[in-house]
Amino acid sequence: MKSQLYVLAIDLGTSGPKVALVSEDGEIAACTVRAVPTLHVGADGAEQNPEAMWSAVSDACRQVIAQATLPAGRVLGIVCESQYFSLIPVDAQGRELANCLLWLDKRGGPYTLAMYGREPEALGRWMEVHRLPPIPTGIDSLSHMLFVQAEQPEVYEKTHAFVEPMDYITARLTGTVGANACTAFPLLLTDNRRIDDVHYDGDLISMSGLDAAKLPPLLPIDEAVGELKRDIAEDWGLNPGIAVFAGMNDTQAVAVGAETFRPGVGGINIGTTTQILAHVDEMRSDLEHAVLSMPSPLPGRYTVMAENGLGGKLIEHFMRNMVFSTDGLADHSSADAYAGLEKVVAAVPPGSGRLLFLPWLTGAQSPVTDPNARGAFLNMSLDTTRASMLRAILEGVAFNLRWLLPAVESLCGSSFEQIRCSGGGAVSEQWSQIMADVMDRRVLQVANARYLNSCAAAFLGFRQAGLADLDQVGKFCPIKRSYDPLPANRDIYARMFEQFVAAYESNRGIFDALNADTGWGGA
């Protein structure tokens, strides 16, 4: 019997890393999770300590390898995918010079707005060659670089390169500082018009005012970056010299794992936030609805991504801060806040007693971009319960996805016959059925939903090693169950969705008035 080979896959999310050891047959031999704290700096700053990231990754990898009890020679290589729009300044050895500025950090916004003010041609050029212009709210990595340049000049001066988290981990593993067409996309300085010739664009760099020498060199996406350092291999129990494959961001990984490169297949990923995913064969974007395409780790393809806003974070917030909170009123803490979720949601009729939940607790993203939008429960009555509020949250996220879906399908030039659902939210059978009903599409619930990113990244590692092809994605990312829309729920959800959109339109002025930065004095 053939001895299985394995890839160690690192999924470095905002909350911390998930690590899985995945076989060439797609089986997870061992897996674990670690947490990395987020440091909030004032009203707009959000950082993480890169050394804490590395320590969490290293500890998780060490545990997974020990837990699997495999001969070291069976581990073929390592691959890392991660969150993005999160920036780390590093030295020539790949060691951090300051904290990571997360995608939640908005402190670069004023410098991006200033750049637009002095460069009237900027928006047109960015749309022509990159298709995602710098974001005025400052959440992208170019805005982060501008913030470091302006407010941390000593860090900027020492920086050898600005890298995303997956490239930081890859540099720690190999000593090679670099990026690729996929991982450099969030820096917003690449020309992406030809997928086989992605390169930094001189005009974009000049307009940004950044130093081109501080950008990581672009390496191939379809081959290993280097070899694992000897000291790390010995510490983890691996053979030195194993391959460290090219990384990608988490969206690109999950879009492959959900097989959205196949005709008529779309993807939804519900983690902290929620995205609709797809693939196209040329660079496209819909700036009006905030739908974009970026290089895919699959040759000749682009990943379509539309960030819909908060997803699983809404459930976490409701359960931990409202249902099972501990405060001056009482201690309602629970060891497992989600234990009864499926049963409770199933007992509430579709429509949640005509209770609407607006899910924009941190602002709306796509299909409308509105940083002032906020969340609400609408149409509460004396019949409203915690259970109906919980179901309304799940339905509210699904309504937001339904609102976005036509824009994504229009960009792709076809409708989705099926939508594959992944992420922590896909663990819920009730939520999967709600999404099928609300969007009126067949929803396929992937198995190992929490580890789809890792399994997809492992598949891409095997592919880079020449040991897997696209026909084998399914064994790494199999489907657990299919959910068809229930005809009995079509009318209630159509009516609720109409009022969901109307609720946003009706409340825009209130959102702006309540959440404007001026006019409130010391409030």
PALOLO-586476 format. One line per field, with one value per residue (C-alpha): residue in three letters; x, y, z. Coordinates in steps of 0.25 Angstrom, whole numbers. Layout:
marba	ALA_...;
east	X_...;
north	Y_...;
up	Z_...;
end
This chain:
marba	MET_LYS_SER_GLN_LEU_TYR_VAL_LEU_ALA_ILE_ASP_LEU_GLY_THR_SER_GLY_PRO_LYS_VAL_ALA_LEU_VAL_SER_GLU_ASP_GLY_GLU_ILE_ALA_ALA_CYS_THR_VAL_ARG_ALA_VAL_PRO_THR_LEU_HIS_VAL_GLY_ALA_ASP_GLY_ALA_GLU_GLN_ASN_PRO_GLU_ALA_MET_TRP_SER_ALA_VAL_SER_ASP_ALA_CYS_ARG_GLN_VAL_ILE_ALA_GLN_ALA_THR_LEU_PRO_ALA_GLY_ARG_VAL_LEU_GLY_ILE_VAL_CYS_GLU_SER_GLN_TYR_PHE_SER_LEU_ILE_PRO_VAL_ASP_ALA_GLN_GLY_ARG_GLU_LEU_ALA_ASN_CYS_LEU_LEU_TRP_LEU_ASP_LYS_ARG_GLY_GLY_PRO_TYR_THR_LEU_ALA_MET_TYR_GLY_ARG_GLU_PRO_GLU_ALA_LEU_GLY_ARG_TRP_MET_GLU_VAL_HIS_ARG_LEU_PRO_PRO_ILE_PRO_THR_GLY_ILE_ASP_SER_LEU_SER_HIS_MET_LEU_PHE_VAL_GLN_ALA_GLU_GLN_PRO_GLU_VAL_TYR_GLU_LYS_THR_HIS_ALA_PHE_VAL_GLU_PRO_MET_ASP_TYR_ILE_THR_ALA_ARG_LEU_THR_GLY_THR_VAL_GLY_ALA_ASN_ALA_CYS_THR_ALA_PHE_PRO_LEU_LEU_LEU_THR_ASP_ASN_ARG_ARG_ILE_ASP_ASP_VAL_HIS_TYR_ASP_GLY_ASP_LEU_ILE_SER_MET_SER_GLY_LEU_ASP_ALA_ALA_LYS_LEU_PRO_PRO_LEU_LEU_PRO_ILE_ASP_GLU_ALA_VAL_GLY_GLU_LEU_LYS_ARG_ASP_ILE_ALA_GLU_ASP_TRP_GLY_LEU_ASN_PRO_GLY_ILE_ALA_VAL_PHE_ALA_GLY_MET_ASN_ASP_THR_GLN_ALA_VAL_ALA_VAL_GLY_ALA_GLU_THR_PHE_ARG_PRO_GLY_VAL_GLY_GLY_ILE_ASN_ILE_GLY_THR_THR_THR_GLN_ILE_LEU_ALA_HIS_VAL_ASP_GLU_MET_ARG_SER_ASP_LEU_GLU_HIS_ALA_VAL_LEU_SER_MET_PRO_SER_PRO_LEU_PRO_GLY_ARG_TYR_THR_VAL_MET_ALA_GLU_ASN_GLY_LEU_GLY_GLY_LYS_LEU_ILE_GLU_HIS_PHE_MET_ARG_ASN_MET_VAL_PHE_SER_THR_ASP_GLY_LEU_ALA_ASP_HIS_SER_SER_ALA_ASP_ALA_TYR_ALA_GLY_LEU_GLU_LYS_VAL_VAL_ALA_ALA_VAL_PRO_PRO_GLY_SER_GLY_ARG_LEU_LEU_PHE_LEU_PRO_TRP_LEU_THR_GLY_ALA_GLN_SER_PRO_VAL_THR_ASP_PRO_ASN_ALA_ARG_GLY_ALA_PHE_LEU_ASN_MET_SER_LEU_ASP_THR_THR_ARG_ALA_SER_MET_LEU_ARG_ALA_ILE_LEU_GLU_GLY_VAL_ALA_PHE_ASN_LEU_ARG_TRP_LEU_LEU_PRO_ALA_VAL_GLU_SER_LEU_CYS_GLY_SER_SER_PHE_GLU_GLN_ILE_ARG_CYS_SER_GLY_GLY_GLY_ALA_VAL_SER_GLU_GLN_TRP_SER_GLN_ILE_MET_ALA_ASP_VAL_MET_ASP_ARG_ARG_VAL_LEU_GLN_VAL_ALA_ASN_ALA_ARG_TYR_LEU_ASN_SER_CYS_ALA_ALA_ALA_PHE_LEU_GLY_PHE_ARG_GLN_ALA_GLY_LEU_ALA_ASP_LEU_ASP_GLN_VAL_GLY_LYS_PHE_CYS_PRO_ILE_LYS_ARG_SER_TYR_ASP_PRO_LEU_PRO_ALA_ASN_ARG_ASP_ILE_TYR_ALA_ARG_MET_PHE_GLU_GLN_PHE_VAL_ALA_ALA_TYR_GLU_SER_ASN_ARG_GLY_ILE_PHE_ASP_ALA_LEU_ASN_ALA_ASP_THR_GLY_TRP_GLY_GLY_ALA;
east	0_5_10_2_9_5_5_4_-6_-6_-19_-15_-28_-31_-35_-22_-17_-23_-13_-16_-8_-14_-12_-11_-25_-30_-31_-28_-18_-18_-22_-23_-26_-19_-23_-16_-21_-24_-19_-29_-22_-31_-44_-38_-26_-25_-12_-6_8_14_23_10_5_18_18_3_6_19_12_1_10_18_5_-1_12_13_-1_-1_11_16_30_36_39_24_22_24_23_17_7_1_-11_-16_-25_-21_-21_-12_2_15_28_40_55_63_62_47_46_36_39_26_12_3_-7_-20_-31_-39_-29_-34_-23_-18_-31_-27_-14_-21_-31_-19_-13_-26_-26_-12_-14_-27_-23_-21_-35_-35_-21_-24_-37_-29_-18_-22_-37_-37_-34_-29_-40_-44_-47_-32_-34_-25_-11_-6_-13_-6_7_4_1_14_21_14_13_24_36_46_39_37_52_57_47_52_39_24_17_4_3_4_17_22_20_26_38_40_39_49_57_52_45_35_21_14_2_-8_-2_3_-11_-15_-3_-11_1_1_-3_-13_-17_-10_-10_3_10_6_16_17_12_21_10_3_15_18_4_5_17_23_37_37_49_41_31_34_40_29_32_24_11_12_25_32_37_49_52_49_60_68_65_50_50_57_48_35_40_41_52_60_59_45_37_30_20_15_4_-9_-20_-31_-42_-34_-32_-47_-51_-43_-48_-62_-59_-64_-56_-66_-78_-90_-84_-83_-77_-81_-71_-76_-65_-64_-69_-77_-73_-78_-68_-66_-56_-55_-44_-41_-39_-53_-59_-72_-68_-82_-85_-71_-69_-55_-46_-32_-22_-25_-15_-21_-13_-21_-32_-37_-44_-57_-59_-70_-69_-83_-80_-80_-85_-81_-77_-91_-95_-83_-87_-101_-98_-87_-91_-106_-110_-99_-93_-87_-89_-95_-109_-105_-95_-101_-88_-88_-76_-83_-91_-95_-99_-114_-114_-119_-130_-135_-134_-142_-153_-155_-164_-158_-158_-156_-170_-167_-155_-144_-129_-120_-106_-97_-91_-78_-84_-89_-79_-85_-94_-94_-83_-87_-78_-89_-99_-102_-110_-124_-136_-148_-162_-160_-173_-177_-176_-161_-152_-137_-140_-147_-136_-125_-132_-134_-119_-117_-128_-122_-108_-116_-124_-111_-105_-118_-116_-102_-104_-109_-97_-87_-95_-95_-80_-78_-88_-96_-105_-101_-108_-102_-95_-85_-84_-72_-66_-71_-85_-86_-86_-100_-111_-121_-113_-110_-125_-129_-118_-124_-138_-135_-126_-135_-122_-118_-107_-97_-91_-76_-71_-60_-65_-56_-44_-48_-37_-26_-31_-31_-17_-12_-18_-11_2_1_-3_10_18_11_4_-11_-19_-33_-41_-36_-41_-54_-46_-40_-52_-64_-79_-86_-101_-109_-121_-131_-141_-154_-165_-174_-164_-162_-173_-170_-155_-158_-167_-157_-145_-153_-154_-140_-135_-146_-141_-127_-132_-141_-131_-119_-121_-123_-110_-102_-108_-104_-91_-85_-71_-76_-87_-88_-79_-73_-83;
north	0_14_23_36_49_61_76_85_96_109_117_130_138_150_142_133_122_108_98_85_73_69_56_55_48_60_54_63_55_65_79_90_105_116_130_144_156_169_182_193_207_219_219_215_206_191_184_170_166_159_151_146_142_134_128_123_117_111_105_100_93_86_81_76_69_62_58_52_43_42_39_53_49_48_63_68_83_95_105_118_126_137_149_161_176_174_180_176_184_175_175_167_155_155_160_170_184_188_183_178_188_180_181_187_199_212_222_222_228_243_240_233_244_254_245_246_261_264_253_256_244_234_227_225_219_210_205_203_195_189_190_193_207_211_211_225_218_214_199_195_192_204_213_205_208_223_223_217_227_239_235_225_230_223_209_213_217_203_195_186_182_183_169_162_152_140_145_149_134_129_138_133_119_121_134_139_152_153_153_148_152_147_152_166_169_176_186_192_195_184_184_172_173_161_149_144_157_163_174_187_199_211_221_215_216_230_235_228_235_222_216_205_199_196_186_171_165_157_142_131_127_113_108_107_120_112_102_101_106_95_101_101_87_82_89_84_70_71_68_81_85_82_91_104_107_120_126_133_140_133_138_132_119_117_121_109_100_103_100_113_112_102_108_111_110_121_122_128_128_132_134_147_154_149_148_144_137_133_132_139_138_153_165_171_180_187_199_203_190_188_175_172_162_159_148_134_123_116_119_128_131_143_141_149_155_163_166_166_171_164_149_140_152_156_143_143_157_154_141_146_160_159_145_140_153_156_170_178_171_157_146_138_132_119_109_107_119_112_98_101_109_99_94_109_114_102_105_119_120_126_141_141_147_158_163_169_170_180_174_186_188_193_199_194_189_183_184_198_204_212_214_221_209_202_190_189_180_185_182_177_174_167_154_156_146_144_132_140_150_139_134_148_150_138_143_157_152_144_156_164_153_152_168_166_153_160_169_157_149_161_162_148_148_136_132_122_108_105_112_105_110_110_116_114_119_107_97_101_93_103_115_107_104_119_124_114_119_134_134_123_115_101_103_92_91_87_77_81_95_102_96_98_109_99_88_96_102_88_84_96_91_78_84_92_80_73_63_68_74_82_69_65_78_70_60_71_79_69_73_69_72_79_89_93_105_101_106_109_119_127_137_141_143_151_160_161_164_175_182_179_188_198_199_203_213_219_219_225_239_234_226_239_248_238_234_246_250_265_272_264_272_263_252;
up	0_-4_8_8_6_14_13_26_23_31_31_38_41_49_61_60_52_49_45_38_33_20_12_-3_-2_5_19_31_40_51_53_64_66_73_77_74_82_74_80_79_78_79_71_58_61_61_62_65_69_58_68_75_61_59_72_71_57_62_74_66_55_66_72_59_55_68_69_55_59_44_39_37_22_19_20_6_9_16_11_17_14_22_24_16_15_28_27_34_32_32_31_20_29_29_44_48_51_56_59_48_44_42_31_43_44_38_42_27_22_23_15_4_3_2_-9_-17_-15_-21_-32_-40_-50_-39_-39_-54_-54_-43_-49_-62_-57_-44_-43_-28_-24_-10_-1_6_19_20_22_10_11_2_13_24_17_15_30_34_24_31_45_48_39_47_44_29_28_33_26_15_10_14_14_16_28_19_13_27_31_18_21_35_30_18_21_7_7_-5_-10_-22_-31_-21_-8_-14_-19_-5_-7_-19_-27_-37_-52_-52_-67_-71_-62_-67_-65_-52_-48_-40_-48_-48_-49_-37_-29_-33_-30_-16_-12_-7_-9_-19_-12_0_-8_-7_-20_-28_-28_-36_-31_-36_-29_-16_-10_-3_7_22_31_38_52_50_44_56_66_59_57_42_32_28_14_11_2_6_-5_-10_-2_-5_3_10_0_-12_-5_-1_-15_-21_-10_-13_-27_-32_-45_-50_-59_-51_-37_-27_-13_0_11_25_35_43_31_19_4_-9_-18_-32_-44_-57_-68_-69_-60_-56_-46_-42_-34_-32_-24_-18_-26_-31_-37_-33_-38_-34_-31_-43_-56_-65_-55_-46_-33_-32_-18_-12_3_9_23_36_37_48_57_58_64_73_78_81_88_96_99_100_103_111_116_129_135_146_144_145_141_129_124_118_114_101_96_83_88_86_74_64_72_76_62_56_66_60_48_35_36_51_54_43_51_42_46_39_40_37_51_45_33_20_9_-3_-11_-5_2_14_26_34_33_46_51_57_60_53_56_70_78_91_84_81_88_88_79_69_70_67_55_50_50_42_32_32_27_17_12_11_2_-7_-9_-14_-22_-35_-36_-35_-45_-54_-53_-56_-68_-63_-51_-41_-42_-28_-17_-8_6_15_27_42_38_28_40_43_36_39_34_21_19_22_11_1_4_4_-9_-16_-20_-17_-6_-4_10_10_19_29_27_37_31_16_15_20_11_-1_2_4_-10_-16_-9_-15_-29_-28_-25_-38_-30_-32_-43_-43_-44_-30_-22_-18_-10_-2_-1_-1_0_13_9_-1_2_-8_-6_1_-8_5_9_-4_-2_13_9_-3_5_16_6_0_13_17_5_8_22_18_8_19_30_22_27_41_40_35_45_57_52_46_52_54_61_74_83_94_92;
end
